[in-house]
């Protein structure tokens, strides 16, 4: 990643936000106005969220596994909460919501 990469710049902008040991800062969006708007997640949950999302470089945000753009923090948090309750690999649970 080069210095102009939005992900790198967002990570730098949010680096001062404390995350408890064993947790990560998760950017739900890499749009500049959201660079400091992070969700603190335990490392295992952060990894799981990324397994069930697809990064959309054009929108600088994530999509669900079914292609729905998570274009607000509220929508992202709702989706993550669902992802974190399902058994790994059981996509049918996600189809009910999006």
VENKA-V998486 format. One record per residue. RES is the residue in one letter. SS is DSSP state (hx for helix, st for strand, lp for the rest). OMEGA is omega in degrees with one decimal (NA if undefined). D_CENTER is the distance of its C-alpha to the mean C-alpha in Angstrom with 1 decimal. Layout:
<<RES,SS,OMEGA,D_CENTER> <RES,SS,OMEGA,D_CENTER>>
//
This chain:
<<X,lp,177.1,18.3> <X,lp,-174.9,20.8> <X,lp,179.7,20.9> <X,lp,-179.5,20.2> <X,lp,-179.0,16.8> <X,hx,179.8,14.2> <X,hx,179.8,11.7> <X,hx,-179.1,14.7> <X,hx,177.8,15.9> <X,hx,178.4,12.7> <X,hx,177.5,12.7> <X,hx,-179.2,16.4> <X,hx,-177.0,16.2> <X,hx,-173.9,14.1> <X,lp,-179.7,16.1> <X,lp,-178.8,18.5> <X,lp,-176.1,16.2> <X,lp,173.6,17.3> <X,lp,180.0,15.3> <X,lp,177.3,17.7> <X,lp,-179.0,18.9> <X,lp,-180.0,17.0> <X,st,176.8,13.6> <X,st,169.8,10.9> <X,st,179.6,9.3> <X,st,173.5,5.5> <X,st,175.4,5.3> <X,lp,-180.0,3.9> <X,st,176.1,7.0> <X,lp,171.3,9.6> <X,lp,-172.8,12.5> <X,hx,-178.9,15.1> <X,hx,-179.8,15.4> <X,hx,-174.5,11.9> <X,lp,-179.0,12.2> <X,lp,-179.5,13.2> <X,lp,-176.4,10.9> <X,st,176.0,8.6> <X,st,179.4,7.9> <X,st,-178.5,10.2> <X,st,169.2,9.8> <X,st,-174.4,12.6> <X,hx,-178.8,12.3> <X,hx,178.4,13.0> <X,hx,178.0,10.4> <X,hx,178.3,7.7> <X,hx,-179.1,9.6> <X,hx,177.5,9.9> <X,hx,-180.0,6.4> <X,hx,176.7,6.5> <X,hx,-175.5,10.0> <X,lp,175.7,9.4> <X,st,179.6,7.3> <X,st,-179.3,9.2> <X,st,178.2,8.7> <X,st,-176.7,11.3> <X,lp,-179.1,13.2> <X,lp,-178.2,15.5> <X,lp,-178.3,13.3> <X,lp,179.5,10.9> <X,st,-178.9,8.0> <X,st,173.7,6.5> <X,st,173.1,9.1> <X,st,177.6,10.0> <X,lp,178.5,12.4> <X,lp,173.2,15.1> <X,lp,179.5,14.1> <X,lp,179.6,13.2> <X,st,177.5,11.3> <X,lp,-169.8,8.7> <X,lp,171.8,10.7> <X,lp,178.0,10.8> <X,hx,-178.6,9.1> <X,hx,179.1,11.5> <X,hx,177.9,10.7> <X,hx,-179.7,7.0> <X,hx,177.8,8.5> <X,hx,179.4,11.3> <X,hx,-179.4,9.6> <X,hx,179.5,7.9> <X,hx,178.7,11.4> <X,hx,179.4,13.1> <X,hx,-175.3,11.3> <X,lp,179.0,12.3> <X,lp,-176.5,15.8> <X,lp,176.1,16.7> <X,lp,-179.7,18.5> <X,lp,175.7,17.0> <X,lp,-178.8,18.1> <X,lp,-176.0,19.2> <X,lp,-176.0,17.6> <X,hx,178.1,20.3> <X,hx,-179.3,18.7> <X,hx,-177.6,15.9> <X,hx,-178.2,18.6> <X,lp,-170.5,20.1> <X,lp,-174.1,17.5> <X,lp,NA,16.3>>
//
